[in-house]
Amino acid sequence: MNNNALKGESTIKVKETYCGGLPKNVGFPRGMDGYIMPKHEYYAELRKNGYEVEITDNGVFVTKK
């Protein structure tokens, strides 16, 4: 380990890095592609299903009626 790395400029030089592409399914299960619903439609669906949606400056509160 470089002893002066926490006290001053590091003397470690990076000469080469390796990286590759991410697989297409990273972060999403397969077959989960679909329609991304806008917020106003999502809140309307919540209200239709019996939830109370309160939109404030600090966020959104969703409570069951």
C-alpha positions in Angstrom: 0.0 0.0 0.0 1.1 3.5 -0.7 1.9 5.0 2.8 1.5 8.6 1.8 -1.9 8.1 0.0 -3.9 9.5 2.9 -1.4 12.4 3.6 -0.5 13.7 0.2 -0.5 13.1 -3.5 -0.5 9.4 -4.4 2.4 7.9 -6.2 0.4 5.0 -7.7 0.1 5.3 -11.4 -2.6 3.5 -13.3 -1.3 2.3 -16.7 -4.1 0.1 -18.0 -7.8 -0.6 -17.1 -10.1 -3.3 -18.2 -13.9 -2.9 -18.7 -16.5 -4.6 -20.7 -20.1 -4.1 -21.6 -22.9 -4.8 -19.2 -25.2 -7.7 -19.9 -28.6 -6.6 -21.3 -30.5 -8.0 -18.3 -28.6 -6.2 -15.5 -31.0 -4.7 -13.0 -34.1 -6.1 -14.7 -35.6 -9.6 -14.7 -36.1 -11.0 -18.2 -39.5 -10.3 -19.8 -40.2 -7.3 -17.7 -40.1 -4.7 -20.5 -43.3 -2.8 -20.7 -45.1 0.5 -20.5 -43.6 3.1 -18.1 -46.6 4.9 -16.6 -46.4 8.7 -16.1 -46.8 9.9 -12.5 -50.2 11.5 -13.0 -51.6 8.2 -14.4 -50.1 6.2 -11.6 -51.6 8.5 -9.0 -55.0 8.3 -10.7 -54.8 4.4 -10.6 -54.0 4.5 -6.9 -56.9 6.8 -6.2 -59.2 4.5 -8.2 -58.0 1.5 -6.1 -58.9 3.2 -2.8 -55.7 5.0 -1.9 -55.4 8.7 -0.9 -52.6 10.5 -2.7 -51.3 13.8 -1.2 -48.7 15.6 -3.3 -46.6 18.1 -1.3 -43.4 20.1 -1.9 -41.5 17.5 0.1 -42.9 14.4 -1.6 -45.9 12.2 -2.1 -47.9 10.6 0.7 -49.9 7.5 -0.2 -52.3 6.1 2.4 -55.0 3.5 2.3 -58.5 4.9 2.9 
